[in-house]
Structures are given as C-alpha cells and as structure tokens.
C-alpha cells in the first residue's frame, strides 16, 4: 500500500465492550470496531513487548530499555563532541533526544495507565532515571560547546536550512535555562534543584489525584451510593460536578478539597525550588523562565490578557438584569455539565445518539473531508497492548489525556520516516449487554478535543523529533485541540454522525440546535474559570510570598472569580496543571483566542471546507515546534494578530445571547 500510516491507540479507561445487536444501523468499519465487542485475544499478554518493544514484555524490561538508551546516549554525546560543527551536529542532538524520549515518553504513559503495579513502579523509576540523565546533559559543558561552536560561526549557520537552525537554537535554549553558563559549583546546584523538582513534581501530581475519605456516618445514608465505600468510610475522588443533586456536589466539594498538610508542604517547597532555580540561572522569576520562547513572551503579557478578559466578563455580567446575573452566577458555580442539567440538556437524552462508534465515525468523516486522512482499525500484535480495552487505529493519507509515545522524524540512518505513535486515554462509561458505550455531550466534546492533539502529532512531518507534533510552544499546543471543540459543537458536523445506535435515526434538529447554543452560553463560565486559574498560576510563579498558597487563593478567587472562598478547602492542591503547565496555564486562554480566530475566519462558513483544511494542515499542523508559533498563526490567518486581537477574540466568546437562552429554558 502506498499510503502513509501512523499509529493511534485509543484507550477506553475502566470499560468493557459489549456486542451490539445487529440492527438497521450500518456502521463504517471504524464505527463498527468501536461499537462491537472484538474477539477476546487469548494471547493478549504474551511476552512480545508493549508497543512492539521487545524488552517491555515484563517490568524488568524497563531497566534493560533504559540501559540500552543510556549506552546509545553516551555514544552520541561522544560523536557530537568530536565531530566538526555542522548539520550533522544537530542530527546527533536530535538522535540523542529521540533515543531518550522513546523510553521516557513510553514510561511516562505506562506509569499511569498499566493495570499491573509492578509495571507502573518500573516505569516511574525509569522516568526519574532518564529525567536525571537529561538534566545532567543539559549542564554538560563539552556537549554545549559543540553546539555553541556551530551557532557562533556565521558561515556554518548560513548553510543550515531553517528547521535545522531553529532546532539548534532550541537545544541551546535548553542549555541556557539549565544554567550552563554558571561555574561548576552553581551548575551542580542547578542540577540538584532539577533532580529535587522531579521528585516534588511526581509527589504533588500523585497526591493531587488521591481521594479523600470521611466516616460513612458523617453524610446522609441515602447519598452513600454516590461515592465509593471503604469499610466504615466513604471515599470521595472528585467533585461530582455532573451530579444534578446540589447536596452531592457540596459534600464532594468540601471533602475532596479538604487540605492535606503533607501535600501543602510539598507544593510550598515546589514553588520555592522553582523560584530558586529560576533566579540561579538568571531569570527574574520562574514565570519569566517558563515563558521564554512562547507567544506571550513575558508574565506581563499574560496578566494583560487575563485582566482584560476579566474586565470584559465583569462588564457583561453588569449588563444583565439582577435575576439573570444570578443565573450566570449559577453557571460559574457549577460549570458546563451541571448547567446542561439545569437547562434541560439532559445527557441521557443525547447519549443514544453519541455511541463511541458514531463519534469515531464522525471524526473519520471530518478528517477525511478536511485533510484527506482516513482512520482504520487494526488488530494489535500479541503483547503489544496492556489491556483488552485498548483499540488500535492506523491513519492513512495519500500523501505523506493524549500521550506521545514516539515522535516522528526523518531517519538519515535508514532513509525512512519514523512514524509517530500516540495514545488517547479516555474515561468512558461501561456499556450494557444491549448497548455499546454511550457518550454524554461533554464526553463527545472531550473526545474531539483529545483527537485534536492526536492529529497534531500524526500529521506533523518534521525533520527532527525534538520539534514533532505537540512538542511546540505550550500556548500553541492547545490550539488544535480547542479548535476541534468548535467542530464538535457545530450543527453541520454533529448532523453528519449523531444517530441512534439502534434505529439509525439522526439526532433531531431541535436537540442539535439547543446543544450547540448551550455550549456557546456555558463557554462564558469555562472562560472565567480559566482566567482565575491562569492568574493564580502566574501569581504562584511570580515571586516569593510571605503567606500561604491558600491565602493567595482566597485573594485571587475574590478578585478574579467572584465566588466566596469556602473555609477548610484547598483547591490548589487539586490543581495538577501546576506540574505540566507551571506558569503556563494562560496557554488555554491564548490557544482559545487563536482557535476562535481560526474558526471564525476560516471554518465558520463551511466547517468541511477542504481548501481551508489543507491550509490549516500545511500552515499549523505540519510544523510542530519547528516554526515560530506566531508565524504559524500568521500563515493561517494571513495577518499577524496583536495582543488586542487575542483579547477581542476571547471577549467575542463571552457575549452569547444569554438572556434569550435563559428565557427559552424557562419556557
């Protein structure tokens, strides 16, 4: 077959698959694969290795894989340091990065996804080991010198193609923010702080997802069924924001957010270490260090973006009459899911039209029409996957809680393109004996969001692995996923795939219209919440504060969210984005602004426009991080947006016809 193939693993987390009865509905091969129970593989756990990696047939294989990667790392370091400066130097660096990332990225996924604790523990140790090696490489003076000799020679730089030059500069940036310019003593201190932060990051990330528990007798007996039981205790592992019961949501809020002293100390120490490291390597704050190379550039730009958005949101609320201002308050309190309950978007009425197979069929149709890309279901090889809930897809083109397992790159050593491998991990409900997995509108939208990340990785065709797919500026990486949310809530797209899993009847037009309108209204609540998160994140990473993270939370919540602080809660301890998105949570706002501009300028008239799809693929998806993010936005919009344009784009999202929607709901 001449088509190019990339691999995508879709994981139905905590779910079983049921055989769907044969009925009048005719599904495409992709739709059928996700709506029907596959034959149980008796050789599911044969020792052939996860993702086709032979060493990973058992937990001890992680140590073997890491040992091989580290051996190759040493060889490539020696080669980079001994070779004359040129494009080959950058190739060595990228091969070095690729070898380490193949092990680290895979381990990063397995440590959270594998059902076997032994695999998870081995993967977690591998992540720490590889991370420690990376930090030492980032302060390797001889390795840095080999790259500096290249970049300091204008004659050699002039001979580099744009991608090679940018990747070389990005590698040099990694050296600089790690303190390569420091003397030996301070450089060792920087490495020590990096290693300490790896442990603190992991401790906080794990702790932020741990459930809290309370004595069963402390809550009304009729509410016990809403929570997990543990002997004489009730476990609360989330906010239960989807529950239509106000008391269930209140109990979950107070218990799940109850402060944990050890985790509080971990967060305080983590923020102190980040600031100390940033100051050590020459930055005013951790925020300044984290934002270098992004579209925002500086913390000041982030604050400007969020402050202006908040002002516009506040003005919008003032324009509402007092009653509807209170109704907007309810939206802000409960978020999208509860708001849908309140305003008659009952998820159970929609779910039969959003079977997982129907949604995957919709994505397949959308990608085919926009990019000429088709998805095909494949049987995994024995031992390739870790659970029977995993589905393997290949994406084909006639041209050449998302995890990147392997990045794409051109391999000079084989004269072939290394195909990307990515994983989507989704929390979906159990199917029944008579029905496949049925998604709520929110789950459907989240599936589209995560597939945006996946396609960013799969459609990238970068020369270097270091900048493939989502390995780009954080405030650009969310653009493809957020743009997919617009497609997921457009009536023309929904009408193509939303049909009843039994009868094949399409979702009624009135229900489609109401769903799309409700999303526009509830988007205001989501945006204000993100403003609050983004500001809190920036304040935490600005400078040391002589007060607790909870005291800072109280102030920021009052100023930027408008809801009173609930005593004896510590929401920041559940803010797991502080790890992967530390000082960068504003990226969701920036990316939403870009996605809004792209949607309204390029797709709102025709969401299935192939010419615009090809332009989007060519200008924004193909480059990963190999091109400055603002240049990619400029190429798509054919103009260079200003910070005012970003603010205006977000503000336009905050002005739906709210009062009309409320009156329609009440009638």
C-alpha positions as CSV (number, residue, x, y, z in Angstrom):
1,X,0.0,0.0,0.0
2,X,1.4,3.4,-1.0
3,X,-0.4,5.3,1.7
4,X,1.5,6.6,4.8
5,X,0.4,5.0,8.1
6,X,0.6,6.3,11.6
7,X,-0.5,4.5,14.7
8,X,-3.0,5.7,17.3
9,X,-4.0,3.7,20.3
10,X,-7.4,4.7,21.8
11,X,-7.9,3.5,25.4
12,X,-11.3,3.2,27.0
13,X,-10.3,3.6,30.6
14,X,-12.3,1.4,33.0
15,X,-14.6,0.0,30.5
16,X,-15.7,-3.3,29.0
17,X,-17.0,-3.8,25.5
18,X,-20.4,-5.3,24.6
19,X,-21.6,-6.9,21.4
20,X,-24.2,-4.7,19.8
21,X,-27.2,-6.4,18.3
22,X,-27.5,-6.3,14.6
23,X,-30.0,-3.7,13.6
24,X,-30.9,-1.2,10.9
25,X,-27.9,0.9,11.5
26,X,-25.0,0.4,9.1
27,X,-21.7,1.5,10.5
28,X,-18.4,2.2,8.7
29,X,-15.5,-0.2,9.6
30,X,-14.2,2.3,12.2
31,X,-17.7,2.8,13.7
32,X,-18.3,-0.9,13.8
33,X,-15.0,-1.6,15.5
34,X,-15.8,0.8,18.4
35,X,-19.4,-0.3,18.8
36,X,-18.8,-4.1,18.7
37,X,-17.1,-6.4,21.1
38,X,-13.9,-7.8,19.5
39,X,-12.8,-11.4,19.8
40,X,-11.0,-11.9,23.1
41,X,-7.3,-12.4,22.5
42,X,-6.1,-15.4,24.4
43,X,-2.5,-14.2,23.7
44,X,-3.2,-10.7,25.0
45,X,-0.3,-10.8,27.4
46,X,2.1,-13.0,25.5
47,X,5.7,-11.7,26.0
48,X,6.2,-9.8,22.8
49,X,6.6,-6.4,24.5
50,X,4.4,-3.3,24.9
51,X,4.0,-1.2,21.8
52,X,6.2,-3.8,20.0
53,X,9.2,-3.0,22.1
54,X,10.7,-6.5,22.8
55,X,12.3,-5.6,26.2
56,X,8.9,-4.5,27.6
57,X,7.5,-8.0,28.0
58,X,8.0,-7.7,31.8
59,X,8.6,-4.9,34.3
60,X,12.3,-5.5,34.4
61,X,12.4,-4.7,30.7
62,X,12.2,-1.0,31.5
63,X,15.6,-1.2,33.1
64,X,17.0,-3.0,30.1
65,X,15.5,-0.5,27.7
66,X,16.9,2.4,29.8
67,X,20.3,0.8,29.8
68,X,20.3,0.5,26.0
69,X,19.2,4.1,25.6
70,X,21.8,5.4,28.0
71,X,24.5,3.4,26.2
72,X,23.5,5.0,22.9
73,X,23.3,8.4,24.6
74,X,27.0,8.1,25.6
75,X,27.9,7.1,22.0
76,X,26.0,10.1,20.5
77,X,27.5,12.5,23.1
78,X,31.0,11.5,22.1
79,X,30.1,11.8,18.4
80,X,28.6,15.3,18.9
81,X,31.7,16.5,20.8
82,X,34.2,15.1,18.4
83,X,32.5,15.9,15.0
84,X,33.2,19.2,13.2
85,X,30.3,21.7,13.6
86,X,27.6,21.5,11.0
87,X,24.2,20.0,10.3
88,X,25.5,16.6,11.5
89,X,25.9,18.1,15.0
90,X,22.2,18.9,15.1
91,X,21.3,15.4,13.8
92,X,23.3,13.9,16.7
93,X,21.5,16.0,19.2
94,X,18.1,15.0,17.8
95,X,19.0,11.3,17.7
96,X,20.1,11.7,21.3
97,X,16.8,13.3,22.2
98,X,14.9,10.7,20.3
99,X,16.6,7.8,22.0
100,X,15.9,9.1,25.5
101,X,12.3,10.2,24.6
102,X,11.4,6.8,23.2
103,X,11.9,5.3,26.6
104,X,10.9,8.3,28.8
105,X,7.6,9.1,27.0
106,X,6.6,5.4,26.9
107,X,7.4,5.1,30.6
108,X,5.5,8.3,31.4
109,X,2.4,6.8,29.9
110,X,2.7,3.3,31.4
111,X,3.2,4.6,34.9
112,X,-0.3,6.0,34.9
113,X,-2.1,3.5,32.5
114,X,-0.9,0.0,33.1
115,X,-3.1,-2.2,35.4
116,X,-0.1,-4.0,36.9
117,X,1.6,-2.1,39.8
118,X,4.9,-3.7,39.0
119,X,4.9,-2.2,35.5
120,X,3.8,1.2,36.9
121,X,6.6,1.2,39.5
122,X,9.2,0.2,37.0
123,X,8.0,2.9,34.6
124,X,8.1,5.5,37.3
125,X,11.6,4.7,38.2
126,X,12.6,4.8,34.6
127,X,11.1,8.3,34.3
128,X,13.2,9.5,37.2
129,X,16.3,7.9,35.9
130,X,16.0,9.3,32.4
131,X,15.0,12.7,33.8
132,X,18.1,12.8,35.9
133,X,20.3,12.0,32.9
134,X,18.6,14.7,30.8
135,X,19.3,17.3,33.5
136,X,22.9,16.3,33.6
137,X,23.1,16.5,29.8
138,X,21.6,20.0,29.9
139,X,24.6,21.1,32.0
140,X,27.3,19.1,30.1
141,X,29.8,21.9,29.2
142,X,31.6,19.9,26.4
143,X,28.3,19.0,24.8
144,X,27.1,22.6,24.9
145,X,30.4,23.7,23.4
146,X,29.9,21.5,20.4
147,X,26.6,23.3,19.7
148,X,27.9,26.8,20.5
149,X,30.8,26.3,18.1
150,X,28.2,25.8,15.4
151,X,25.9,28.7,16.3
152,X,28.8,31.1,16.8
153,X,30.1,30.5,13.3
154,X,28.1,32.7,10.8
155,X,29.4,30.9,7.8
156,X,28.1,27.5,9.1
157,X,24.8,28.9,10.3
158,X,24.2,30.4,6.8
159,X,24.4,26.9,5.3
160,X,21.8,25.5,7.6
161,X,18.2,25.1,6.5
162,X,15.6,27.0,8.7
163,X,14.4,23.9,10.5
164,X,17.9,22.8,11.4
165,X,18.8,26.3,12.6
166,X,15.7,26.5,14.8
167,X,16.3,23.1,16.4
168,X,19.9,24.0,17.1
169,X,18.7,27.2,18.8
170,X,16.1,25.3,20.8
171,X,18.7,22.9,22.1
172,X,20.9,25.9,23.1
173,X,17.9,27.4,24.9
174,X,17.6,24.2,26.9
175,X,21.3,24.6,27.9
176,X,20.8,28.2,28.9
177,X,17.7,27.7,31.1
178,X,19.5,24.9,32.9
179,X,22.4,27.1,33.9
180,X,25.2,26.0,31.5
181,X,26.8,29.5,32.0
182,X,27.3,29.0,35.7
183,X,30.5,28.0,37.4
184,X,31.0,24.4,38.5
185,X,29.6,24.8,42.0
186,X,26.5,26.7,40.9
187,X,25.9,24.3,38.0
188,X,25.9,21.4,40.3
189,X,23.5,23.2,42.5
190,X,21.2,23.8,39.5
191,X,21.3,20.0,38.6
192,X,20.5,19.2,42.3
193,X,17.5,21.5,42.1
194,X,16.3,20.0,38.9
195,X,16.5,16.5,40.4
196,X,14.7,17.6,43.5
197,X,12.0,19.1,41.4
198,X,11.5,15.8,39.6
199,X,10.7,14.2,42.9
200,X,8.5,17.1,44.1
201,X,6.6,17.2,40.8
202,X,5.9,13.5,41.0
203,X,4.8,13.7,44.7
204,X,2.4,16.5,44.0
205,X,1.0,15.0,40.8
206,X,0.2,11.7,42.6
207,X,-1.2,13.4,45.7
208,X,-3.4,15.8,43.7
209,X,-5.4,12.8,42.4
210,X,-5.7,10.8,45.6
211,X,-9.2,10.6,47.0
212,X,-10.1,11.9,50.5
213,X,-12.3,9.9,52.8
214,X,-14.8,10.6,55.6
215,X,-16.8,8.4,58.0
216,X,-19.9,7.0,56.5
217,X,-21.9,8.3,59.4
218,X,-20.9,11.9,58.6
219,X,-23.1,12.1,55.5
220,X,-26.8,11.2,54.9
221,X,-27.2,7.5,54.3
222,X,-29.3,8.0,51.1
223,X,-26.2,9.7,49.5
224,X,-23.7,6.9,50.2
225,X,-24.5,5.3,46.8
226,X,-22.9,8.3,45.0
227,X,-19.5,7.6,46.5
228,X,-17.1,4.7,46.7
229,X,-17.1,2.7,50.0
230,X,-14.0,1.7,52.1
231,X,-15.2,-0.2,55.2
232,X,-16.6,2.4,57.5
233,X,-15.5,5.2,55.3
234,X,-16.7,6.9,52.2
235,X,-14.1,7.8,49.5
236,X,-14.5,11.0,47.5
237,X,-12.3,11.0,44.4
238,X,-13.7,14.0,42.6
239,X,-16.0,17.0,42.6
240,X,-19.0,15.2,41.1
241,X,-19.8,18.3,39.1
242,X,-22.0,16.3,36.8
243,X,-24.4,15.4,39.6
244,X,-27.8,17.1,39.4
245,X,-28.0,16.9,43.2
246,X,-26.8,20.1,44.9
247,X,-26.1,18.3,48.2
248,X,-23.9,15.6,46.5
249,X,-21.9,18.4,44.8
250,X,-21.5,20.3,48.1
251,X,-20.4,17.2,50.0
252,X,-17.9,16.3,47.3
253,X,-16.5,19.8,47.1
254,X,-15.9,20.1,50.9
255,X,-14.4,16.6,51.3
256,X,-12.4,16.3,48.1
257,X,-10.9,19.8,48.6
258,X,-10.2,19.4,52.3
259,X,-6.5,20.4,53.0
260,X,-3.8,17.8,53.2
261,X,-0.8,19.1,55.3
262,X,1.8,16.9,53.6
263,X,0.7,17.9,50.1
264,X,0.5,21.5,51.2
265,X,4.1,21.4,52.3
266,X,5.1,19.7,49.0
267,X,3.5,22.5,46.9
268,X,5.1,25.2,49.0
269,X,8.5,23.6,48.6
270,X,8.0,23.0,44.9
271,X,7.3,26.7,44.3
272,X,10.3,27.7,46.4
273,X,12.6,25.4,44.4
274,X,11.3,26.6,41.1
275,X,11.9,30.3,42.1
276,X,15.4,29.5,43.4
277,X,16.3,27.6,40.2
278,X,15.0,30.5,38.0
279,X,17.0,33.1,40.0
280,X,20.1,30.9,39.9
281,X,20.1,30.6,36.1
282,X,19.5,34.4,35.6
283,X,15.7,35.0,35.5
284,X,13.6,37.4,37.5
285,X,11.1,34.6,38.3
286,X,10.1,31.1,37.3
287,X,7.4,32.7,35.2
288,X,9.9,34.6,33.2
289,X,11.9,31.4,32.6
290,X,8.9,29.4,31.6
291,X,7.5,31.9,29.1
292,X,10.7,32.5,27.1
293,X,10.0,31.3,23.6
294,X,6.2,31.3,23.9
295,X,3.7,33.6,22.1
296,X,3.1,35.5,25.3
297,X,6.9,36.1,25.9
298,X,6.5,37.6,29.4
299,X,4.3,37.2,32.5
300,X,3.3,40.9,31.9
301,X,1.6,39.8,28.6
302,X,-0.2,37.0,30.4
303,X,-1.5,39.3,33.1
304,X,-2.6,41.8,30.4
305,X,-4.5,39.1,28.6
306,X,-6.3,37.7,31.6
307,X,-7.0,41.1,33.2
308,X,-8.6,42.5,30.1
309,X,-10.7,39.3,29.7
310,X,-11.8,39.5,33.3
311,X,-12.9,43.2,32.9
312,X,-15.0,42.3,29.8
313,X,-16.6,39.4,31.7
314,X,-17.4,41.6,34.6
315,X,-18.9,44.3,32.3
316,X,-21.0,41.6,30.7
317,X,-22.5,40.5,34.0
318,X,-23.4,44.1,34.9
319,X,-25.5,44.4,31.7
320,X,-27.7,41.5,32.8
321,X,-30.8,42.2,34.9
322,X,-30.3,41.1,38.5
323,X,-32.1,37.8,38.1
324,X,-30.2,36.7,35.1
325,X,-26.9,37.9,36.6
326,X,-27.7,35.4,39.4
327,X,-28.4,32.7,36.8
328,X,-25.0,33.4,35.2
329,X,-23.6,33.1,38.7
330,X,-25.0,29.5,38.9
331,X,-23.3,28.7,35.6
332,X,-20.0,29.9,37.0
333,X,-20.6,27.9,40.2
334,X,-21.4,24.6,38.5
335,X,-19.7,24.7,35.1
336,X,-20.9,23.3,31.8
337,X,-22.1,19.9,32.9
338,X,-24.3,21.0,35.7
339,X,-25.6,23.9,33.6
340,X,-26.7,21.4,31.0
341,X,-28.7,19.6,33.6
342,X,-30.2,22.8,34.8
343,X,-31.3,24.0,31.3
344,X,-32.8,20.7,30.0
345,X,-29.8,19.4,28.1
346,X,-30.3,16.1,29.8
347,X,-27.3,13.9,28.9
348,X,-29.2,10.7,28.9
349,X,-31.4,12.0,26.0
350,X,-28.4,12.6,23.9
351,X,-26.2,9.6,24.8
352,X,-28.0,7.1,22.5
353,X,-27.0,9.3,19.5
354,X,-23.4,9.6,20.7
355,X,-22.2,6.0,20.8
356,X,-18.5,5.7,20.7
357,X,-18.7,4.2,17.3
358,X,-20.8,7.0,15.9
359,X,-18.4,9.6,17.3
360,X,-15.3,7.8,15.9
361,X,-17.2,7.6,12.6
362,X,-17.8,11.3,12.8
363,X,-14.1,12.0,13.4
364,X,-13.1,9.8,10.5
365,X,-15.5,11.6,8.2
366,X,-14.3,15.0,9.4
367,X,-10.6,14.2,8.9
368,X,-11.3,12.7,5.5
369,X,-13.1,15.8,4.3
370,X,-10.6,18.3,5.8
371,X,-7.3,16.6,5.3
372,X,-7.8,13.5,3.1
373,X,-7.0,11.3,6.1
374,X,-8.8,8.1,7.0
375,X,-8.7,6.0,10.1
376,X,-8.7,2.2,10.0
377,X,-9.0,-0.3,12.9
378,X,-6.1,-2.7,13.2
379,X,-5.6,-5.8,15.4
380,X,-2.7,-5.3,17.9
381,X,0.0,-7.9,17.9
382,X,0.3,-10.3,20.8
383,X,1.6,-8.4,23.8
384,X,1.5,-5.0,22.1
385,X,-1.2,-3.6,24.3
386,X,-1.7,-3.7,28.1
387,X,-5.5,-4.2,28.3
388,X,-8.3,-5.6,26.2
389,X,-9.9,-2.2,26.4
390,X,-7.3,-0.8,24.0
391,X,-8.2,-0.2,20.4
392,X,-5.5,0.3,17.7
393,X,-6.0,2.6,14.8
394,X,-3.9,3.5,11.8
395,X,-4.2,6.8,10.0
396,X,-3.7,6.7,6.2
397,X,-3.1,9.5,3.8
398,X,-2.4,9.5,0.1
399,X,0.4,12.0,0.8
400,X,2.5,11.8,3.4
401,X,-5.0,12.5,28.2
402,X,-3.0,12.4,24.7
403,X,0.4,10.8,25.1
404,X,3.2,10.9,22.5
405,X,4.8,7.5,22.7
406,X,7.1,8.1,19.7
407,X,7.7,11.3,17.8
408,X,8.1,11.5,14.0
409,X,11.4,12.3,12.4
410,X,13.4,11.7,9.2
411,X,15.9,9.0,9.9
412,X,19.1,9.5,7.9
413,X,20.4,6.2,9.2
414,X,17.5,4.3,7.5
415,X,16.4,6.9,4.9
416,X,12.9,6.4,6.2
417,X,10.4,8.5,8.2
418,X,9.9,7.3,11.8
419,X,6.2,7.2,12.1
420,X,4.6,8.8,15.2
421,X,2.8,6.7,17.8
422,X,0.3,8.4,20.2
423,X,-2.2,7.3,22.8
424,X,-5.6,8.7,23.7
425,X,-6.8,7.7,27.2
426,X,-10.4,8.4,27.9
427,X,-12.6,7.8,31.0
428,X,-15.8,6.4,29.5
429,X,-18.9,4.6,31.0
430,X,-19.4,0.9,31.0
431,X,-21.6,-0.4,28.1
432,X,-24.6,-2.6,28.9
433,X,-25.4,-6.0,27.5
434,X,-27.6,-4.5,24.8
435,X,-25.8,-1.2,24.0
436,X,-22.3,0.0,23.2
437,X,-20.5,2.7,25.2
438,X,-22.7,5.8,25.0
439,X,-21.1,9.2,25.5
440,X,-22.7,12.3,27.0
441,X,-22.3,15.6,25.0
442,X,-19.4,16.6,27.3
443,X,-17.6,13.3,26.7
444,X,-18.1,13.6,23.0
445,X,-16.6,17.1,23.0
446,X,-13.7,15.8,25.1
447,X,-13.1,13.0,22.6
448,X,-12.9,15.6,19.8
449,X,-10.5,17.7,21.9
450,X,-8.1,14.9,22.5
451,X,-8.2,13.8,18.9
452,X,-7.1,17.3,18.0
453,X,-3.9,16.6,20.0
454,X,-3.5,13.2,18.3
455,X,-3.9,14.6,14.8
456,X,-1.3,17.4,15.6
457,X,1.1,14.6,16.3
458,X,0.1,12.3,13.5
459,X,0.0,14.9,10.7
460,X,3.3,16.6,11.6
461,X,6.1,15.9,9.1
462,X,9.1,17.5,10.9
463,X,12.6,16.6,10.0
464,X,13.5,16.5,13.7
465,X,11.9,14.6,16.6
466,X,12.7,17.3,19.0
467,X,10.0,19.5,17.5
468,X,7.5,17.0,16.3
469,X,3.7,17.4,16.7
470,X,2.8,18.8,20.2
471,X,6.5,19.4,21.0
472,X,6.0,23.1,20.5
473,X,5.3,26.2,22.5
474,X,2.7,25.4,25.2
475,X,0.5,28.3,24.3
476,X,0.3,26.9,20.7
477,X,0.0,23.2,21.6
478,X,-3.7,23.6,22.7
479,X,-4.8,25.3,19.5
480,X,-5.6,22.1,17.5
481,X,-7.5,20.5,20.4
482,X,-9.6,23.6,21.2
483,X,-10.3,24.2,17.5
484,X,-11.8,20.6,17.5
485,X,-14.2,21.7,20.2
486,X,-15.7,24.1,17.7
487,X,-16.2,21.3,15.2
488,X,-17.8,19.1,17.9
489,X,-20.4,21.7,18.7
490,X,-21.3,22.8,15.1
491,X,-24.7,21.6,14.0
492,X,-23.4,20.7,10.5
493,X,-20.7,18.4,11.9
494,X,-22.9,16.9,14.5
495,X,-25.6,16.2,12.0
496,X,-23.2,14.0,10.0
497,X,-22.7,11.4,12.7
498,X,-25.1,11.7,15.6
499,X,-27.6,8.9,15.1
500,X,-29.3,6.5,17.4
501,X,-27.3,3.3,18.0
502,X,-30.3,1.1,17.5
503,X,-32.6,2.8,15.0
504,X,-30.1,4.8,13.0
505,X,-32.3,7.9,13.3
506,X,-30.4,11.2,13.3
507,X,-30.4,13.4,16.4
508,X,-33.4,15.7,16.0
509,X,-32.6,19.2,14.6
510,X,-34.1,20.9,17.6
511,X,-31.9,18.9,20.0
512,X,-28.8,19.7,17.9
513,X,-29.6,23.4,17.9
514,X,-30.1,23.5,21.6
515,X,-26.9,21.6,22.4
516,X,-24.9,24.0,20.2
517,X,-26.5,27.1,21.7
518,X,-26.0,25.8,25.3
519,X,-22.3,25.3,24.6
520,X,-21.9,29.0,23.5
521,X,-23.6,30.1,26.7
522,X,-21.7,27.8,29.0
523,X,-18.4,28.8,27.3
524,X,-18.6,32.0,29.3
525,X,-18.4,30.1,32.6
526,X,-15.4,28.0,31.3
527,X,-13.5,31.1,30.2
528,X,-13.9,32.9,33.5
529,X,-12.8,29.8,35.4
530,X,-9.7,29.7,33.1
531,X,-9.0,33.4,33.8
532,X,-9.0,32.6,37.5
533,X,-6.7,29.6,37.1
534,X,-4.3,31.5,34.8
535,X,-4.0,34.4,37.2
536,X,-3.4,32.2,40.2
537,X,-0.8,30.2,38.3
538,X,1.1,33.4,37.4
539,X,1.0,34.8,41.0
540,X,2.3,31.5,42.4
541,X,5.2,31.7,40.0
542,X,6.0,35.4,40.2
543,X,8.0,35.9,43.4
544,X,8.2,34.5,46.9
545,X,5.1,35.4,49.1
546,X,5.2,35.6,52.8
547,X,1.8,33.9,53.1
548,X,0.4,30.5,52.3
549,X,-0.8,29.3,48.9
550,X,-4.3,29.2,50.4
551,X,-4.2,32.9,51.4
552,X,-3.2,33.7,47.8
553,X,-6.0,31.6,46.5
554,X,-8.6,33.4,48.7
555,X,-7.5,36.8,47.3
556,X,-7.4,35.7,43.7
557,X,-10.7,33.9,43.9
558,X,-12.3,37.1,45.2
559,X,-10.8,39.3,42.6
560,X,-11.0,37.2,39.5
561,X,-13.7,34.7,40.1
562,X,-16.3,36.5,42.2
563,X,-17.2,33.5,44.3
564,X,-16.6,33.3,48.1
565,X,-13.9,31.1,49.4
566,X,-15.2,28.0,51.3
567,X,-13.4,27.6,54.6
568,X,-11.3,24.5,55.2
569,X,-10.8,23.9,51.5
570,X,-7.5,24.0,49.4
571,X,-8.5,23.8,45.8
572,X,-4.9,24.5,44.8
573,X,-3.9,21.0,46.0
574,X,-6.1,19.6,43.2
575,X,-4.6,21.9,40.6
576,X,-2.5,19.2,38.9
577,X,-1.8,21.6,36.0
578,X,0.8,23.3,38.2
579,X,3.1,20.5,37.2
580,X,2.9,20.2,33.4
581,X,1.6,23.8,33.0
582,X,3.5,25.6,35.7
583,X,3.4,29.4,34.8
584,X,1.8,28.4,31.5
585,X,-1.9,27.8,32.4
586,X,-2.7,31.0,30.4
587,X,-1.9,28.9,27.4
588,X,-5.6,27.7,27.4
589,X,-6.7,31.3,27.0
590,X,-4.2,32.2,24.4
591,X,-4.9,29.0,22.4
592,X,-8.7,29.6,22.7
593,X,-8.2,33.1,21.3
594,X,-6.2,31.7,18.3
595,X,-8.7,28.8,17.8
596,X,-11.6,31.3,17.9
597,X,-9.9,33.5,15.2
598,X,-9.1,30.5,13.0
599,X,-12.7,29.1,13.3
600,X,-14.4,32.4,12.6
601,X,-12.2,33.4,9.7
602,X,-11.7,30.0,8.1
603,X,-14.3,27.5,9.1
604,X,-17.5,29.1,10.4
605,X,-19.0,29.5,6.9
606,X,-18.1,25.9,5.9
607,X,-16.6,23.6,8.6
608,X,-15.9,20.9,5.9
609,X,-14.0,23.2,3.5
610,X,-11.2,21.1,2.1
611,X,-9.2,24.1,0.9
612,X,-9.2,25.5,4.5
613,X,-8.5,22.1,5.9
614,X,-5.4,21.8,3.7
615,X,-4.2,25.3,4.6
616,X,-4.7,24.5,8.3
617,X,-2.7,21.3,7.9
618,X,0.0,23.0,5.9
619,X,0.4,26.2,8.0
620,X,-0.3,24.9,11.5
621,X,-0.3,21.2,11.9
622,X,2.7,20.2,9.8
623,X,5.4,22.2,11.6
624,X,5.2,21.1,15.3
625,X,7.7,23.3,17.0
626,X,10.0,23.7,14.0
627,X,8.5,27.1,13.3
628,X,7.8,30.1,15.5
629,X,4.2,29.8,16.7
630,X,3.2,33.3,15.8
631,X,4.5,32.7,12.2
632,X,2.2,29.7,12.0
633,X,-0.8,31.7,13.2
634,X,0.1,34.5,10.8
635,X,0.3,32.0,7.9
636,X,-3.2,30.6,8.7
637,X,-4.9,34.0,9.3
638,X,-2.8,35.7,6.7
639,X,-2.2,38.6,9.1
640,X,-0.2,39.0,12.4
641,X,-2.6,39.3,15.4
642,X,-1.8,41.7,18.2
643,X,-2.5,41.2,22.0
644,X,-5.6,43.3,21.4
645,X,-6.8,40.8,18.8
646,X,-6.3,38.0,21.3
647,X,-8.4,39.8,23.9
648,X,-11.1,40.7,21.4
649,X,-11.3,37.1,20.2
650,X,-11.9,35.9,23.8
651,X,-14.3,38.7,24.6
652,X,-16.4,37.7,21.5
653,X,-16.7,34.3,23.1
654,X,-18.2,35.8,26.2
655,X,-21.1,37.6,24.6
656,X,-23.7,34.9,23.6
657,X,-27.4,35.9,23.8
658,X,-27.5,34.7,27.4
659,X,-30.8,36.3,28.4
660,X,-32.7,34.8,25.4
661,X,-31.3,31.4,26.2
662,X,-32.4,31.7,29.8
663,X,-35.9,32.7,28.8
664,X,-36.2,29.9,26.3
665,X,-35.0,27.4,29.0
666,X,-37.6,28.6,31.5
667,X,-40.4,28.4,28.9
